[in-house]
């Protein structure tokens, strides 16, 4: 059943999440460079985030030079965000392991909406973002989309931006 309800988040809420995140477990990260999850992971790594790929089919291998895990439970480091590239219904089966990891944020990718998990996250004081991409939000809020000629809605002094790029 398709829900046409538009989900909105305050820019400061998203900005705070991205600013306070260091370690991201990416559930469903593909080893294929053509897949959106791969693009997102590469972009986030290039911005200084540490990525922990979770993909049972690729466990024990490396994606983007990062060790791949079969489950979030195998990660020994503190996870700040869990970014999920799976179907909305699959999130129900992942939530208990995610709660055990105690992340600050659960992030459901574009097209992934699960209101049950939304309630569970809020009841456990975990930030939740649904139907969004951290790469796109980072680009939009940092002004990087504007560098590509896309109006991000973020205002900045173009002259100052050009001077900083030229340095």
C-alpha positions as CSV (number, residue, x, y, z in Angstrom):
1,X,0.0,0.0,0.0
2,X,1.5,3.3,-1.1
3,X,1.3,6.1,1.4
4,X,1.2,9.6,-0.2
5,X,1.8,11.4,3.0
6,X,4.8,13.8,2.7
7,X,7.3,13.4,5.4
8,X,9.1,16.6,6.4
9,X,12.0,17.3,8.7
10,X,13.4,20.6,9.9
11,X,16.8,21.5,8.3
12,X,18.4,22.0,11.7
13,X,17.3,18.5,12.8
14,X,19.0,16.9,9.7
15,X,22.0,19.2,10.1
16,X,22.4,18.2,13.8
17,X,22.3,14.5,12.9
18,X,24.9,14.8,10.2
19,X,27.1,17.0,12.4
20,X,27.0,14.6,15.3
21,X,27.5,11.4,13.3
22,X,30.9,9.8,12.9
23,X,30.2,6.0,12.5
24,X,27.6,4.8,10.1
25,X,26.4,1.1,9.8
26,X,25.0,0.8,6.2
27,X,22.6,-2.1,6.0
28,X,22.2,-3.3,2.5
29,X,25.4,-1.7,1.1
30,X,26.1,-3.2,-2.3
31,X,29.5,-4.1,-3.6
32,X,28.4,-3.0,-7.1
33,X,29.7,0.5,-8.0
34,X,26.5,1.0,-10.0
35,X,24.2,0.8,-7.1
36,X,22.9,3.9,-5.2
37,X,24.1,2.5,-1.8
38,X,27.7,2.4,-3.2
39,X,27.5,6.0,-4.3
40,X,26.2,7.1,-1.0
41,X,28.9,5.2,1.0
42,X,31.7,6.5,-1.2
43,X,30.5,10.1,-0.8
44,X,30.1,9.8,3.0
45,X,33.6,8.2,3.3
46,X,35.0,11.1,1.3
47,X,33.4,13.5,3.8
48,X,35.1,11.9,6.8
49,X,32.4,9.4,8.0
50,X,33.4,5.9,8.9
51,X,31.3,3.3,7.2
52,X,30.5,-0.2,8.3
53,X,29.0,-2.2,5.4
54,X,26.4,-4.8,6.4
55,X,25.7,-7.3,3.7
56,X,25.4,-11.0,4.5
57,X,26.2,-12.0,0.9
58,X,29.5,-10.1,1.0
59,X,30.5,-10.7,4.7
60,X,34.2,-11.2,5.2
61,X,35.0,-9.2,2.0
62,X,35.6,-5.5,1.6
63,X,33.5,-2.8,0.0
64,X,35.2,0.5,-0.5
65,X,38.2,-0.9,1.5
66,X,35.9,-1.4,4.5
67,X,35.4,-4.8,6.1
68,X,31.9,-6.1,5.4
69,X,29.8,-7.6,8.2
70,X,26.8,-9.9,8.1
71,X,25.1,-8.3,11.0
72,X,25.2,-5.0,13.0
73,X,25.9,-7.2,16.1
74,X,29.4,-8.0,14.7
75,X,30.6,-4.4,14.9
76,X,32.7,-3.6,18.0
77,X,32.7,0.2,17.6
78,X,29.9,2.6,18.7
79,X,27.5,3.2,15.8
80,X,26.0,6.7,15.6
81,X,23.7,6.1,12.7
82,X,22.2,3.0,11.0
83,X,21.5,3.8,7.3
84,X,19.1,1.3,5.7
85,X,19.0,0.3,2.1
86,X,16.3,-2.4,2.4
87,X,12.6,-2.6,1.7
88,X,10.3,-0.9,4.2
89,X,9.0,-4.3,5.4
90,X,12.5,-5.6,6.0
91,X,13.1,-3.0,8.6
92,X,10.7,-4.8,11.0
93,X,13.1,-7.8,11.0
94,X,16.2,-5.6,11.6
95,X,14.9,-3.4,14.4
96,X,15.8,-5.6,17.4
97,X,19.4,-5.8,16.3
98,X,19.5,-2.1,15.6
99,X,18.1,-1.3,19.1
100,X,20.9,-3.5,20.6
101,X,23.5,-1.3,18.8
102,X,22.0,1.8,20.5
103,X,22.5,4.2,17.6
104,X,21.7,7.9,17.9
105,X,19.9,7.8,14.6
106,X,18.1,5.4,12.3
107,X,18.0,6.6,8.7
108,X,15.7,5.0,6.1
109,X,16.7,5.7,2.6
110,X,14.6,7.2,-0.2
111,X,11.4,5.1,-0.6
112,X,11.9,3.4,2.7
113,X,9.1,4.3,5.1
114,X,8.1,2.3,8.2
115,X,5.8,4.0,10.7
116,X,6.1,1.2,13.2
117,X,9.9,1.6,13.3
118,X,9.4,5.4,13.5
119,X,7.4,5.0,16.7
120,X,9.8,2.5,18.1
121,X,12.7,4.9,17.5
122,X,11.0,7.8,19.1
123,X,10.0,5.7,22.1
124,X,13.7,4.8,22.5
125,X,14.9,8.4,22.1
126,X,16.5,7.6,18.8
127,X,16.4,10.1,16.0
128,X,14.6,8.8,12.9
129,X,14.7,10.0,9.3
130,X,12.6,8.2,6.7
131,X,12.4,8.6,2.9
132,X,15.7,10.6,2.7
133,X,19.3,10.1,1.6
134,X,22.1,11.4,3.9
135,X,24.2,12.1,0.7
136,X,21.5,14.3,-0.8
137,X,20.8,16.1,2.5
138,X,24.5,16.7,3.1
139,X,24.8,18.2,-0.4
140,X,21.7,20.3,0.0
141,X,22.6,21.7,3.5
142,X,26.3,22.2,2.7
143,X,25.6,24.1,-0.6
144,X,27.4,21.4,-2.6
145,X,24.3,21.0,-4.8
146,X,24.8,24.6,-5.9
147,X,28.3,23.8,-7.1
148,X,26.7,21.4,-9.6
149,X,24.3,24.1,-10.8
150,X,21.4,22.9,-8.8
151,X,19.5,25.3,-6.6
152,X,19.7,23.8,-3.1
153,X,17.8,26.6,-1.4
154,X,21.0,27.4,0.6
155,X,22.2,31.0,0.4
156,X,25.8,31.9,0.3
157,X,28.1,34.6,-1.0
158,X,29.1,33.4,-4.4
159,X,32.2,35.6,-4.6
160,X,33.5,34.2,-1.3
161,X,32.7,30.6,-2.4
162,X,34.6,31.1,-5.7
163,X,37.6,32.5,-3.9
164,X,37.7,29.6,-1.4
165,X,37.5,27.1,-4.3
166,X,40.3,28.9,-6.2
167,X,42.7,28.6,-3.3
